């Protein structure tokens, strides 16, 4: 297990919620975007909180990763 967890955060009915958890920010971002799409916009993906493993308080925030055009 890594030294950090990445929690993709969203908003649902005015409440901040965890949409996805990953060992990399890319994985958390990918799963949160899938969650947002499957919710038909009901849950809005906001950003990624970085949490040190074993801690309860975030140590950093990463903005939502921009879409890439293939």
C-alpha positions in Angstrom: 0.0 0.0 0.0 1.2 3.5 -0.8 1.8 6.4 1.6 -1.1 8.4 0.2 -4.7 7.8 -0.8 -6.6 9.9 -3.4 -10.2 10.6 -2.7 -12.2 12.0 -5.6 -14.7 14.4 -4.1 -18.1 15.4 -5.4 -21.3 17.2 -4.5 -24.7 15.6 -4.1 -27.7 17.6 -2.9 -25.4 20.2 -1.4 -23.4 17.7 0.5 -19.7 16.9 -0.2 -19.3 13.1 -0.9 -16.5 10.7 -1.7 -17.0 9.4 -5.3 -13.9 7.2 -5.6 -10.7 6.2 -3.8 -7.5 5.2 -5.5 -3.8 4.7 -4.9 -3.1 7.1 -7.8 -4.8 10.4 -8.6 -5.4 9.2 -12.2 -7.4 6.1 -11.0 -9.5 8.2 -8.6 -10.1 10.7 -11.4 -11.1 8.0 -13.9 -13.6 6.4 -11.5 -15.1 9.7 -10.4 -15.7 10.7 -14.0 -17.5 7.3 -14.6 -19.6 7.9 -11.5 -20.5 11.4 -12.6 -21.5 10.1 -16.0 -23.6 7.3 -14.7 -25.4 9.6 -12.3 -26.6 11.7 -15.3 -25.1 14.8 -13.7 -26.9 14.3 -10.3 -23.5 14.0 -8.6 -20.9 16.6 -9.6 -17.2 15.7 -9.5 -15.2 18.6 -7.9 -11.6 17.7 -7.0 -9.3 15.1 -5.4 -8.3 15.2 -1.7 -4.9 13.7 -0.9 -4.8 11.9 2.4 -1.6 10.4 4.0 -2.3 6.7 4.8 -3.5 6.4 8.4 -4.4 10.1 8.8 -7.9 11.7 8.9 -7.1 15.2 7.6 -6.2 15.9 3.9 -2.7 17.1 3.2 -3.4 18.5 -0.3 -6.0 19.0 -3.0 -5.6 18.2 -6.7 -7.9 19.8 -9.2 -10.0 17.6 -11.5 -7.7 16.2 -14.2 -8.5 17.7 -17.6 -10.0 15.5 -20.3 -7.5 14.4 -23.0 -8.4 14.3 -26.6 -7.2 11.1 -28.3 
